Amino acid sequence: PTYTLKSTAYNSEESQTDSTPFVTATGATTAFGIIAVSRDMLGNIPYGSLVRLKDLGSYRSGRGEGKFQELLDSQGLFIVEDTMH
């Protein structure tokens, strides 16, 4: 399936996570290529799902579309290993 979702980024810091900032909900160590989904999306995109990301630009205007696509493509697929705090 294809989903169009708003995405954000976070850093592995206690202020943005919990007391174990470098450990995901599945016990994996955080790294580029590991992503989190909101808890309400876990039913559709469960832990272990492989996800391809496409840069559609800014949320409201779409400006900057593709700006980070080369970086996303260099990773290929991302794996869901975490949920949003």
PyMOL commands that set and color helices and strands:
alter all, ss='L'
color gray80, all
select helices_A, chain A and resi 39-41+69-75
alter helices_A, ss='H'
color red, helices_A
select strands_A, chain A and resi 34-37+50-51+78-83
alter strands_A, ss='S'
color yellow, strands_A
deselect
rebuild
show_as cartoon
